[in-house]
């Protein structure tokens, strides 16, 4: 049983370490040829995981066993983490574990450096470069990129996620005029996760609308989205990929058949071309890549900051 | 009008540069005392934005004007970006722009280094460290952290987002037994964005359930979630913050009154303590921080990899 967090105490004290503290956990034996990797952070660990994973992706021949240790120094005790790294170094192949660290406190960084691990410091070196360039000392207690932000930003994000839920899969035509983007596509081309990513990370109001057989008899976009054509963005994919994805939902259905998928994809792409709406294939792209292309092509990167406060 | 992407062409060729290419865009005049910052990437730019912003957050006294240039070398022409950086350096205060770069191609990195900008290379140095440690050469064409991943991973993510939408705000009790976490809280404590973040980034099945006045007459958790108490996680906040957030939705309502908020928060925290479910205050935490605490305290970090393929 995880002990309850005491929400009434101060922020950092509120996060009582779980009964099995991540710093004390016994390491499972490493598979031969696998290197232990730790993402260690005094905050959420998201930055360490993101950049560390981006770096490791360049070594496709190597195998890694990944562990994330967040909130080091507040929730997670430094001693226990150093001991865990030392244990990891002593076992298996004997290769020192690799640590991707985003730790601001110089004292804690020093302790980590003493562990039997290869520490790749993702913050400190660049902070020094920035200090030199900006002629200012980094206030390492001030910065918290994944911190709270202001209330307005919080409202925008909450509103965006709620708008996305309300307008998922054409559920509501209400307030479609407020949408920053309307993603249109046949079923299972990736509308929903892309919508959610844009809402959550950029605070954009994103609706999505399915293109079903019923929408194709006419020459244009579905009636509800047609007045907003200039804010529409289309998704497509390959018929083979679409069929795979649909089989996962409804195996051996007409819906998932290659013939049906081929037909729907061809009709959708024809529609996009005829109505001059930009479109993109999700077949070879992640949700992040699709979101980045949509932001760029619809010129939406700076939009949230321009939106007037309500 | 943004030209349509040709989805049938090869991935990189498919992304025709928008009519106003980001590399060619004229810079708006900088406000005095503001430093131009560019996040430049040959991929989505997400890693550059994440780490670059984390670094800048340590200089709260400085003002930055941020620009993201993704897909450099494929969609975005290098020459135009170098020219844009040079223009930026020449205008305003005359301070060189700061560039956070995640560019793998050594040739493109070399070109960027020649621009009149301070280039902070977020990848190359660390790649060299890793090469030395792993005794392998980085295959910079292989790695794409924000790339597609495998189909199973894609399915999991899609399923997770759909589960989150279906189970938002107690809408459905169906299949609640499959949930990895059930977030419970009074209205407007941050259930929905936290749910979506966990679903989108960790592929977890997350439901959320509101605690309304009706749920409090009894001694325990709401009837629908009670059988799953060991997977429940509670959110709370301060009455003042809750009142602010509710005023934004329904100004001057009883719902948003400080008295009502005080009452609901007290009841919710009492319930969490009585039923021994872990909880956390969203008053001083971002969605990312709450997600990281929930992952850690519920021991969910490695869960998706353990889930059997369907």
Interface residues (C-beta under 8 A of the other chain):
Chain A: X1 X2 X3 X4 X5 X7 X8 X11 X14 X15 X18 X20 X22 X35 X43 X44 X45 X46 X47 X50 X51 X53 X54 X55 X56 X57 X58 X59 X60 X61 X62 X68 X70 X71 X75 X98 X102 X104 X118 X120 X122 X123 X125 X126 X127 X129 X130 X133 X134 X136 X138 X139 X140 X142 X143 X144 X145 X146 X147 X148 X149 X151 X154 X155 X157 X158 X161 X162 X165 X168 X190 X192 X193 X196 X197 X199 X200 X230 X234 X236 X244 X245 X248 X269 X272 X273 X276 X277 X278 X279 X280 X281 X284 X285 X286 X287 X288 X289 X291 X292 X293 X296 X297 X298 X299 X301 X310
Chain B: X1 X2 X3 X4 X5 X7 X8 X11 X14 X15 X18 X20 X22 X35 X43 X44 X45 X46 X47 X50 X51 X53 X54 X55 X56 X57 X58 X59 X60 X61 X62 X68 X70 X71 X75 X98 X102 X104 X118 X120 X122 X123 X125 X126 X127 X129 X130 X133 X134 X136 X138 X139 X140 X142 X143 X144 X145 X146 X147 X148 X149 X151 X154 X155 X157 X158 X161 X162 X165 X168 X190 X192 X193 X196 X197 X199 X200 X230 X234 X236 X244 X245 X248 X269 X272 X273 X276 X277 X278 X279 X280 X281 X284 X285 X286 X287 X288 X289 X291 X292 X293 X296 X297 X298 X299 X301 X310
